[in-house]
Amino acid sequence: MLPQEHALPTTHQKSFPRGYPSLSAFLSSDRDFTMFRCFARLHVRLLLHKQDELVELEQQLDQLDRSQSETSPYLLTTNRRRDANAERQALLELVEGKLKEYDTLLESFLTHLERPEPEKSQVESVANWTDGTKPLPYAESTFLSDWGDLRRAKALVEKGGLEYLLGRYTSFSNLYEDKCSKSDDPQIRYIKQSKLMEVSRALTTLTAVATLVAPIGVLYSVQAVATRLWIIAGFTALFSSALCWLTPSRSYEIFSATAAYCAVMVVFVGSLPSG
């Protein structure tokens, strides 16, 4: 099993009987194990039906308004309180109920779409556990079949490439493994998110120091200006790549940091004696 984020409950999984109790205990034992289908296709199907119902009601209301505008235009436009048309009142009440249902379903669906999909490793972890323990009959375990329809909670801390690398390689997991495990299964390893972030920050700091100190030493030993410029270009590309792949930095943050790094290197080279 691949390591996951900080666990939620404290109850040991072994205390739950096999079936839905054990499955629910496992899925709720870690934020990254908690995933469910959002049923996007069914949401859209229902929204289309409700949308067409509202279109039909809208057309009926427009037709009713046009009919009355030919007989009592003044009453239609200025006297809502004196409107005695029972058909319109009933139609508006029906529209109100249908709109509430439609808005509720639409808001729920859009909220699901904003949630992130589980990572491949997270789905594989849950699938491996269900395949190994088989808590449910096959017919009731197919919710993991459509990976693209699965949704999970948003991460508490934004991860970068370094955090994913640390989580994938179990040789480093002893540094941030959660010792208060909720399972006796040796294949399931829980990772304490705070420890993982501490290790990640330490490695990021070392990388940042290295990308600053290493070019200084290299530039001191080189006299040719053209060679120095190539060295600056190489280390700037290395610095930018490290930001891109190891941190969750956004594009504009990478651009501004790279520009600042390059400017510092150029100023440093300008202060060196030329050969």
C-alpha positions as a Markdown table, in Angstrom:
| # | Residue | x | y | z |
|---|---|---|---|---|
| 1 | Met | 0.0 | 0.0 | 0.0 |
| 2 | Leu | 1.2 | 3.5 | -0.7 |
| 3 | Pro | 1.4 | 5.9 | 2.2 |
| 4 | Gln | -1.4 | 8.3 | 2.7 |
| 5 | Glu | -2.2 | 11.5 | 4.6 |
| 6 | His | -3.0 | 11.9 | 8.3 |
| 7 | Ala | -5.7 | 9.6 | 9.5 |
| 8 | Leu | -9.1 | 10.7 | 10.9 |
| 9 | Pro | -10.5 | 8.3 | 13.4 |
| 10 | Thr | -8.7 | 6.5 | 16.2 |
| 11 | Thr | -10.7 | 3.2 | 16.4 |
| 12 | His | -8.8 | 0.1 | 15.3 |
| 13 | Gln | -10.2 | -1.5 | 12.1 |
| 14 | Lys | -9.9 | -4.9 | 13.6 |
| 15 | Ser | -12.7 | -4.1 | 16.0 |
| 16 | Phe | -15.2 | -3.9 | 13.1 |
| 17 | Pro | -16.9 | -7.0 | 11.6 |
| 18 | Arg | -16.3 | -7.9 | 8.0 |
| 19 | Gly | -18.6 | -6.2 | 5.5 |
| 20 | Tyr | -19.8 | -2.6 | 5.4 |
| 21 | Pro | -18.6 | -2.0 | 9.0 |
| 22 | Ser | -15.0 | -2.9 | 8.1 |
| 23 | Leu | -15.1 | -1.2 | 4.7 |
| 24 | Ser | -16.5 | 2.1 | 6.2 |
| 25 | Ala | -13.8 | 1.9 | 8.9 |
| 26 | Phe | -11.1 | 1.5 | 6.3 |
| 27 | Leu | -12.3 | 4.3 | 4.0 |
| 28 | Ser | -12.7 | 6.7 | 6.9 |
| 29 | Ser | -9.3 | 5.8 | 8.5 |
| 30 | Asp | -7.5 | 8.2 | 6.2 |
| 31 | Arg | -8.4 | 11.3 | 4.2 |
| 32 | Asp | -7.0 | 9.9 | 1.0 |
| 33 | Phe | -8.9 | 6.6 | 1.4 |
| 34 | Thr | -12.2 | 8.5 | 1.6 |
| 35 | Met | -13.5 | 8.6 | -1.9 |
| 36 | Phe | -17.0 | 8.2 | -3.4 |
| 37 | Arg | -18.6 | 8.3 | -6.8 |
| 38 | Cys | -20.2 | 11.6 | -7.8 |
| 39 | Phe | -22.5 | 10.0 | -10.4 |
| 40 | Ala | -21.8 | 12.7 | -12.9 |
| 41 | Arg | -23.8 | 11.0 | -15.7 |
| 42 | Leu | -26.8 | 10.5 | -13.5 |
| 43 | His | -26.6 | 14.1 | -12.3 |
| 44 | Val | -26.6 | 15.4 | -15.9 |
| 45 | Arg | -29.4 | 13.1 | -16.9 |
| 46 | Leu | -31.6 | 14.4 | -14.1 |
| 47 | Leu | -30.6 | 18.0 | -14.8 |
| 48 | Leu | -31.5 | 17.6 | -18.4 |
| 49 | His | -34.9 | 16.2 | -17.5 |
| 50 | Lys | -35.6 | 19.0 | -14.9 |
| 51 | Gln | -34.3 | 21.6 | -17.3 |
| 52 | Asp | -36.7 | 20.5 | -20.0 |
| 53 | Glu | -39.6 | 20.5 | -17.5 |
| 54 | Leu | -38.7 | 24.1 | -16.6 |
| 55 | Val | -38.4 | 25.0 | -20.3 |
| 56 | Glu | -41.9 | 23.6 | -20.8 |
| 57 | Leu | -43.3 | 25.5 | -17.8 |
| 58 | Glu | -41.6 | 28.7 | -19.1 |
| 59 | Gln | -43.3 | 28.3 | -22.4 |
| 60 | Gln | -46.6 | 27.7 | -20.8 |
| 61 | Leu | -46.2 | 30.9 | -18.7 |
| 62 | Asp | -45.2 | 32.9 | -21.7 |
| 63 | Gln | -48.2 | 31.7 | -23.6 |
| 64 | Leu | -50.5 | 32.5 | -20.8 |
| 65 | Asp | -49.0 | 36.0 | -20.5 |
| 66 | Arg | -49.4 | 36.6 | -24.2 |
| 67 | Ser | -53.0 | 35.4 | -24.1 |
| 68 | Gln | -53.9 | 37.8 | -21.3 |
| 69 | Ser | -52.0 | 40.7 | -22.8 |
| 70 | Glu | -54.5 | 40.6 | -25.7 |
| 71 | Thr | -57.5 | 40.9 | -23.3 |
| 72 | Ser | -56.3 | 42.8 | -20.2 |
| 73 | Pro | -52.8 | 44.2 | -20.9 |
| 74 | Tyr | -53.1 | 46.9 | -18.1 |
| 75 | Leu | -54.0 | 44.3 | -15.5 |
| 76 | Leu | -51.1 | 42.0 | -16.5 |
| 77 | Thr | -48.4 | 44.6 | -16.3 |
| 78 | Thr | -49.4 | 46.7 | -13.2 |
| 79 | Asn | -51.7 | 44.8 | -10.9 |
| 80 | Arg | -50.1 | 41.7 | -9.5 |
| 81 | Arg | -52.1 | 41.8 | -6.3 |
| 82 | Arg | -55.4 | 42.0 | -8.3 |
| 83 | Asp | -54.4 | 39.2 | -10.6 |
| 84 | Ala | -57.2 | 36.7 | -10.3 |
| 85 | Asn | -55.9 | 34.2 | -12.8 |
| 86 | Ala | -55.8 | 31.0 | -10.8 |
| 87 | Glu | -54.0 | 29.2 | -13.6 |
| 88 | Arg | -51.0 | 31.6 | -13.6 |
| 89 | Gln | -50.8 | 31.4 | -9.8 |
| 90 | Ala | -50.7 | 27.7 | -9.8 |
| 91 | Leu | -48.2 | 27.7 | -12.6 |
| 92 | Leu | -45.9 | 30.1 | -10.8 |
| 93 | Glu | -46.1 | 27.9 | -7.6 |
| 94 | Leu | -45.2 | 24.8 | -9.7 |
| 95 | Val | -42.3 | 26.7 | -11.3 |
| 96 | Glu | -41.0 | 27.7 | -7.9 |
| 97 | Gly | -40.9 | 24.2 | -6.7 |
| 98 | Lys | -39.3 | 22.9 | -9.8 |
| 99 | Leu | -36.7 | 25.7 | -9.7 |
| 100 | Lys | -35.7 | 24.8 | -6.2 |
| 101 | Glu | -35.2 | 21.2 | -7.1 |
| 102 | Tyr | -33.2 | 22.1 | -10.2 |
| 103 | Asp | -31.0 | 24.7 | -8.3 |
| 104 | Thr | -30.3 | 22.3 | -5.5 |
| 105 | Leu | -29.3 | 19.5 | -7.8 |
| 106 | Leu | -27.3 | 21.8 | -10.0 |
| 107 | Glu | -25.4 | 23.3 | -7.0 |
| 108 | Ser | -24.7 | 19.8 | -5.7 |
| 109 | Phe | -23.4 | 18.6 | -9.0 |
| 110 | Leu | -21.1 | 21.7 | -9.5 |
| 111 | Thr | -19.8 | 21.2 | -6.0 |
| 112 | His | -18.9 | 17.6 | -6.9 |
| 113 | Leu | -17.1 | 18.7 | -10.0 |
| 114 | Glu | -15.0 | 21.2 | -8.0 |
| 115 | Arg | -13.7 | 18.4 | -5.8 |
| 116 | Pro | -10.4 | 16.7 | -7.0 |
| 117 | Glu | -10.3 | 13.2 | -8.4 |
| 118 | Pro | -8.3 | 10.8 | -6.3 |
| 119 | Glu | -4.8 | 10.1 | -7.4 |
| 120 | Lys | -4.0 | 6.8 | -9.1 |
| 121 | Ser | -2.0 | 5.6 | -6.2 |
| 122 | Gln | -4.9 | 6.4 | -3.8 |
| 123 | Val | -7.5 | 4.5 | -5.8 |
| 124 | Glu | -5.0 | 1.6 | -6.2 |
| 125 | Ser | -4.5 | 1.5 | -2.4 |
| 126 | Val | -8.3 | 1.2 | -1.8 |
| 127 | Ala | -8.7 | -1.3 | -4.7 |
| 128 | Asn | -5.8 | -3.5 | -3.4 |
| 129 | Trp | -7.4 | -3.5 | 0.1 |
| 130 | Thr | -10.9 | -4.4 | -1.2 |
| 131 | Asp | -9.4 | -7.1 | -3.5 |
| 132 | Gly | -7.4 | -8.6 | -0.6 |
| 133 | Thr | -10.0 | -8.5 | 2.1 |
| 134 | Lys | -13.2 | -8.7 | 0.0 |
| 135 | Pro | -15.5 | -7.1 | 2.5 |
| 136 | Leu | -18.4 | -7.1 | 0.1 |
| 137 | Pro | -19.8 | -9.2 | -2.7 |
| 138 | Tyr | -18.5 | -8.4 | -6.1 |
| 139 | Ala | -21.8 | -6.8 | -7.3 |
| 140 | Glu | -21.6 | -4.3 | -4.4 |
| 141 | Ser | -17.9 | -3.5 | -4.9 |
| 142 | Thr | -18.0 | -2.0 | -8.4 |
| 143 | Phe | -18.0 | 1.6 | -7.2 |
| 144 | Leu | -14.2 | 1.6 | -7.8 |
| 145 | Ser | -14.6 | 0.6 | -11.5 |
| 146 | Asp | -15.1 | 4.1 | -12.8 |
| 147 | Trp | -12.1 | 6.0 | -11.6 |
| 148 | Gly | -12.9 | 9.1 | -13.4 |
| 149 | Asp | -16.2 | 9.4 | -11.5 |
| 150 | Leu | -14.6 | 9.2 | -8.1 |
| 151 | Arg | -14.1 | 12.3 | -5.9 |
| 152 | Arg | -12.3 | 12.9 | -2.7 |
| 153 | Ala | -12.0 | 15.8 | -0.2 |
| 154 | Lys | -9.6 | 18.6 | -0.9 |
| 155 | Ala | -6.2 | 18.2 | 0.6 |
| 156 | Leu | -5.5 | 20.1 | 3.8 |
| 157 | Val | -2.0 | 21.0 | 2.6 |
| 158 | Glu | -1.1 | 21.7 | -1.0 |
| 159 | Lys | 1.4 | 19.1 | -2.1 |
| 160 | Gly | 4.3 | 19.5 | -4.5 |
| 161 | Gly | 6.3 | 16.9 | -6.5 |
| 162 | Leu | 8.7 | 16.3 | -3.6 |
| 163 | Glu | 5.8 | 15.3 | -1.3 |
| 164 | Tyr | 4.6 | 12.8 | -3.9 |
| 165 | Leu | 8.0 | 11.4 | -4.3 |
| 166 | Leu | 8.5 | 11.0 | -0.6 |
| 167 | Gly | 5.1 | 9.3 | -0.3 |
| 168 | Arg | 5.8 | 6.9 | -3.2 |
| 169 | Tyr | 9.2 | 5.6 | -1.9 |
| 170 | Thr | 8.7 | 3.5 | 1.2 |
| 171 | Ser | 12.5 | 3.5 | 2.0 |
| 172 | Phe | 12.0 | 6.9 | 3.6 |
| 173 | Ser | 8.7 | 6.2 | 5.2 |
| 174 | Asn | 10.1 | 5.5 | 8.6 |
| 175 | Leu | 10.9 | 9.2 | 8.9 |
| 176 | Tyr | 7.2 | 10.2 | 8.8 |
| 177 | Glu | 5.2 | 7.0 | 9.4 |
| 178 | Asp | 2.3 | 7.3 | 11.9 |
| 179 | Lys | 3.2 | 4.9 | 14.7 |
| 180 | Cys | -0.4 | 5.0 | 16.0 |
| 181 | Ser | -1.6 | 2.7 | 13.2 |
| 182 | Lys | -5.2 | 1.7 | 13.0 |
| 183 | Ser | -4.6 | -1.6 | 11.2 |
| 184 | Asp | -2.5 | -4.7 | 11.9 |
| 185 | Asp | -2.1 | -5.3 | 8.1 |
| 186 | Pro | 1.6 | -4.8 | 7.3 |
| 187 | Gln | 0.7 | -3.8 | 3.8 |
| 188 | Ile | -1.1 | -0.7 | 5.1 |
| 189 | Arg | 1.1 | 2.2 | 6.2 |
| 190 | Tyr | -0.3 | 5.5 | 7.5 |
| 191 | Ile | 1.8 | 8.6 | 7.1 |
| 192 | Lys | 1.6 | 11.5 | 9.5 |
| 193 | Gln | 1.2 | 14.6 | 7.3 |
| 194 | Ser | 3.0 | 17.0 | 9.6 |
| 195 | Lys | 6.1 | 14.8 | 9.7 |
| 196 | Leu | 6.0 | 14.4 | 5.9 |
| 197 | Met | 5.9 | 18.2 | 5.5 |
| 198 | Glu | 8.8 | 18.6 | 7.9 |
| 199 | Val | 11.0 | 16.2 | 5.9 |
| 200 | Ser | 9.9 | 17.9 | 2.6 |
| 201 | Arg | 10.7 | 21.4 | 4.0 |
| 202 | Ala | 14.1 | 20.2 | 5.1 |
| 203 | Leu | 14.9 | 18.7 | 1.7 |
| 204 | Thr | 13.6 | 21.8 | 0.0 |
| 205 | Thr | 15.8 | 24.0 | 2.1 |
| 206 | Leu | 18.9 | 21.9 | 1.3 |
| 207 | Thr | 18.0 | 22.1 | -2.4 |
| 208 | Ala | 17.6 | 25.9 | -2.3 |
| 209 | Val | 21.0 | 26.3 | -0.5 |
| 210 | Ala | 22.7 | 24.0 | -3.0 |
| 211 | Thr | 21.3 | 25.9 | -6.0 |
| 212 | Leu | 22.7 | 29.1 | -4.6 |
| 213 | Val | 26.1 | 27.9 | -3.2 |
| 214 | Ala | 27.1 | 25.5 | -6.0 |
| 215 | Pro | 27.1 | 28.1 | -8.8 |
| 216 | Ile | 29.0 | 30.6 | -6.7 |
| 217 | Gly | 31.9 | 28.0 | -6.3 |
| 218 | Val | 31.8 | 27.1 | -10.0 |
| 219 | Leu | 31.8 | 30.8 | -11.1 |
| 220 | Tyr | 34.8 | 31.6 | -8.9 |
| 221 | Ser | 36.8 | 28.9 | -10.7 |
| 222 | Val | 35.9 | 30.0 | -14.2 |
| 223 | Gln | 37.5 | 33.1 | -15.8 |
| 224 | Ala | 35.9 | 33.2 | -19.3 |
| 225 | Val | 32.8 | 35.4 | -19.4 |
| 226 | Ala | 31.1 | 33.3 | -22.0 |
| 227 | Thr | 31.5 | 30.2 | -19.9 |
| 228 | Arg | 30.2 | 32.0 | -16.8 |
| 229 | Leu | 27.0 | 33.0 | -18.7 |
| 230 | Trp | 26.5 | 29.4 | -19.8 |
| 231 | Ile | 26.9 | 28.3 | -16.2 |
| 232 | Ile | 24.3 | 30.9 | -15.1 |
| 233 | Ala | 21.9 | 29.7 | -17.7 |
| 234 | Gly | 22.4 | 26.1 | -16.6 |
| 235 | Phe | 21.9 | 26.7 | -12.9 |
| 236 | Thr | 18.9 | 29.0 | -13.6 |
| 237 | Ala | 17.3 | 26.2 | -15.6 |
| 238 | Leu | 18.0 | 23.8 | -12.7 |
| 239 | Phe | 16.5 | 26.2 | -10.2 |
| 240 | Ser | 13.4 | 26.8 | -12.3 |
| 241 | Ser | 13.0 | 23.0 | -12.8 |
| 242 | Ala | 13.3 | 22.4 | -9.1 |
| 243 | Leu | 10.6 | 24.9 | -8.4 |
| 244 | Cys | 8.4 | 23.4 | -11.1 |
| 245 | Trp | 8.7 | 19.8 | -10.1 |
| 246 | Leu | 9.4 | 19.8 | -6.4 |
| 247 | Thr | 7.1 | 22.5 | -5.1 |
| 248 | Pro | 3.4 | 23.5 | -5.6 |
| 249 | Ser | 4.4 | 26.9 | -7.0 |
| 250 | Arg | 2.2 | 28.5 | -9.6 |
| 251 | Ser | 3.4 | 29.7 | -13.0 |
| 252 | Tyr | 3.8 | 33.3 | -12.1 |
| 253 | Glu | 5.7 | 32.4 | -8.9 |
| 254 | Ile | 8.1 | 30.3 | -10.8 |
| 255 | Phe | 8.6 | 33.0 | -13.3 |
| 256 | Ser | 9.3 | 35.7 | -10.7 |
| 257 | Ala | 11.6 | 33.5 | -8.6 |
| 258 | Thr | 13.6 | 32.5 | -11.7 |
| 259 | Ala | 14.0 | 36.1 | -12.8 |
| 260 | Ala | 15.2 | 37.1 | -9.3 |
| 261 | Tyr | 17.6 | 34.1 | -9.2 |
| 262 | Cys | 19.0 | 35.0 | -12.6 |
| 263 | Ala | 19.4 | 38.6 | -11.6 |
| 264 | Val | 21.3 | 37.7 | -8.4 |
| 265 | Met | 23.7 | 35.5 | -10.4 |
| 266 | Val | 24.3 | 38.2 | -13.0 |
| 267 | Val | 25.0 | 40.8 | -10.3 |
| 268 | Phe | 27.4 | 38.3 | -8.7 |
| 269 | Val | 29.3 | 37.7 | -11.9 |
| 270 | Gly | 29.6 | 41.4 | -12.5 |
| 271 | Ser | 31.4 | 41.7 | -9.2 |
| 272 | Leu | 33.9 | 39.0 | -10.1 |
| 273 | Pro | 37.3 | 40.0 | -11.7 |
| 274 | Ser | 37.5 | 39.1 | -15.3 |
| 275 | Gly | 40.2 | 36.8 | -16.5 |
